[in-house]
Every structure is written in structure tokens, then in C-alpha cells.
Amino acid sequence: MSIKVKRFRAQPMSRLLNRGELGSLMHMARLLEKAQNHLRQHLTHDLAEHLFVGGYRNGRLTLITDGAAWLTRLRYEQPRLLSLLHQLPEFAAVTGFQLKVRPVRPAKAPLRQTRRLPAQAGKEIATCAEDTDDPKLKQALQRLASHAEHE
């Protein structure tokens, strides 16, 4: 019984990412990033850092902010934002915006739990290690005892 193996030549990632559905998805992501950067350049700094472009569907660009106050300010800026987008040829077909509030929660690092081994407990474990005949268990107990606080 023989096993036939197909051999494929290695291809650059850029070629793989630009094919088929993935390619169109990558193209749309680049366009949305371009729109976001263009709009942010023309807004005040405080408003720009709260503006995110979320998607494009049926001629409407979705703009996302992280608070209702910023959304209200964006509502007043809609006509100017639309004219700014029309400066980019890729977004000439945009007819309006869909505005959404999505609070952004910063990723919190899990709290590090530090455990303490009191000095007395370390002495007891070391004593147990001395009385143990099994070499692996003895080594494990000694290693555990070494983590005890020093007086």
C-alpha cells in the first residue's frame, strides 16, 4: 500500500490573504480603516479618540462611539463628516451614517494571587522531608519548604 502525498509550494501570506472571501474581507477592513483615519484627522482630538468606524452596508457607514455624549456631538457633525468622506473616491456612494454607542471596556489583567507560606509551616514541611524515605517526595517537600518566609 502506498501513500501519495501532494506537495504544495509555500506561498506568501499576502497572496493567501488576498484571495476569495478573505481577500474581500481584508479589502473592506482596509477601506474602513482608511475612512476612520480620514475622519479622525479632521475632528478635534477629544472627539477623534472616541470615533470608530464599524462597517458599511446599504450606503450607510456605521460610526461607533463609547459614550452618549460623544454620539450627540457626532450627530451635529454628520453633514461635515459626510462631505469629508466624499473627498475619498471609495466613499462617494455613502449616503449617511448609522450611529451607535458601544462602551469600550479596557482589558483588565487578572489580579495576581500571591500565596504565602509562613516560616513555621516551612519548618514543619522541612521536618517531614527529613523523615521521608521516598526520594521524589523528599525533593518535592524540600522544594515546597524553600518557599517559606524567612524569619
Secondary structure, DSSP 8 states (H G I E B T S, - for coil): ------------HHHHHTSHHHHHHHHHHHHHHHHHHHHHHTS-HHHHTT-EEEEEETTEEEEEESSHHHHHHHHHHHHHHHHHHTTSGGGTT--EEEEEE-----------------HHHHHHHHHHHHT---HHHHHHHHHHHTTS---
